[in-house]
Amino acid sequence: MNIISRGGISGVLRVTAHRFTRPLSGPQLVWAIANGLAIPVVRKNMVVDIGLDDIAAMLGGGQGNPTVGGTVMSPTTYPDLAVEEMRITEYVAPTAPAAGDTALQGATLWAFNIQPGAADGTLTVTYPGTGQVKFSGLVPIGDLNGKTLTEEGLFTFNDKLIARTTFSKPKTSAFALQFDHTLTVSRA
């Protein structure tokens, strides 16, 4: 008898074009999409190997000094493994995410940070359901116009890539872009 329950972690990035000046909540986005006021692009992400090690080290509280992305962690440093930043690039034709990824392919064009004023925009964290965490940010109507955004990643306080996604979304002055990256931990 197998007593180990096989769970999983998955992620989805939703990039939604809309004309609002602030990020919309989940129910507000559903309403805006249903009424033709927002257009989403949805892509699955890849939680990379470092991300899996990161989650295990956080669950263990850094006890036993786990190594995450080449960095030895401890009970005093494990808070550095929390997600701090979402980065976006305009890299032309990025390769599909792979388990061994450690960085984005392109240079950061825009960053959202959980500390207001520390980057281009603020990264907000919510918990939309059991086993879910969502990281959200908004590129305003007046920014990045004429750029085609292609790659997104979540990074920890100690600069480790946790999850990566590729997509293609041109940015124009007609709309803002809301980024919602949701990670879900589930039972089998």
Stockholm file with secondary structure:
# STOCKHOLM 1.0

chainA/1-188         MNIISRGGISGVLRVTAHRFTRPLSGPQLVWAIANGLAIPVVRKNMVVDIGLDDIAAMLGGGQGNPTVGGTVMSPTTYPDLAVEEMRITEYVAPTAPAAGDTALQGATLWAFNIQPGAADGTLTVTYPGTGQVKFSGLVPIGDLNGKTLTEEGLFTFNDKLIARTTFSKPKTSAFALQFDHTLTVSRA
#=GR chainA/1-188 SS CCCCCCCEEEEEEEEEEECCSSCCCHHHHHHHHHTTSEEEEEEECEECHHHHHHHHHHHTTTTTCCEETTEECCTTTGGGGSEEEEEEECCSSCCCCCTTCCSCSSCCSEEEESSTTSSSEECEEECCSTTEEEEEEEECTTSSTTCEEEEEEEEETTCCEEEEEEEEEECCTTCEEEEEEEEEEECC
#=GC SS_cons         CCCCCCCEEEEEEEEEEECCSSCCCHHHHHHHHHTTSEEEEEEECEECHHHHHHHHHHHTTTTTCCEETTEECCTTTGGGGSEEEEEEECCSSCCCCCTTCCSCSSCCSEEEESSTTSSSEECEEECCSTTEEEEEEEECTTSSTTCEEEEEEEEETTCCEEEEEEEEEECCTTCEEEEEEEEEEECC
//
